[in-house]
Amino acid sequence: MVWMSKGVRLLLLVMCALFFAGASADPIARMSDKQVKELAKTLAKQEKAVEKALPSKFKKSVLRGPSGELMVRDYFSDLADAIDHLYERFTGQYSASAEATEILTRSSVMHQYFQDNPDLKGVNEWDVYADSLQQLAGAYGEEFPLGENPAVRRIGDQELAAAAKDAADFAKDFDSVLSKGTKKINELKDDVKEARAELKTLASASKTLASNINKGRPATAEAKQVMQAVEAIEDVLDDEMMPEGVVDAWDDGQTPINKIAQAFSL
């Protein structure tokens, strides 16, 4: 056994605590459209690797379950077609949510079978494929395997960048609404000052977010800045002295902000 001083042991414990705390605290970074397209190509290769590894007898078999019979060979043929459709149809203008839903739905059925039969040849290849499916699900706001009533939808890069630009414009416009609407309410003066500072942060972070998305760069940090600013602003707007017209104007401009939150699962 390797001897360690008390100080070294304490340092290791602290590092481990920080690592595990950080590993589970935040969602994974949003995938760009280009990365989703590449993932579809990877899924096609991995699905073929699964088929190749499976025993011939199994591929010719029929599985029976609560939802009926499933012919394994036909199942994998349909799954391969679904993956091809995702790769072919996914574009900057079309996020192919329906195609992703089909892949994830079909794969969820077989995933449970492999989980229940870990000794079947081909399970290792399936596990590699399942890891990529988890990435695909995350890119569409879900988890793999799918649960009941899944909402598989992706906000593409172009739509997201446009939403970020709209959020920046809205922040600038709302600053004027907030300032004018609370001008005569002295009790809100300090809070409004803080909210206006947060609006500047919201506008700046949204503008950078749009730029990063358009350039294919990571943008999770800016998305978090946007949502943190939104939360701080809403804390001020929750004051009972805040004019109803100001609150309504804020609520009316939430569409682009909601898209950013959905795109980054925030």
Protein Blocks (a to p, Z undefined) as FASTA:
>chain_A
ZZddfklmmmmmmmmmmmmmmmmmpccddddfklmmmmmmmmmmmmmmmmmmpcfklmmp
ccddfkbccdfklmmmmmmmmmmmmmmmpcfklgolmmmmmmmmmmmmmmmmmmmmmmbg
hjlmmmmmmmmmmmmmmmnopacdddehiacddddfklmmmmmmmmmmmmmmmmmmmmmm
mmmmmklmmmmmmmmmmmmmmmmmmmmmmmmmmnopafklmmmmmmmmmmmmmmmmmpmk
lcfklmmmmmmmmmmmmmmmmmnoZZ
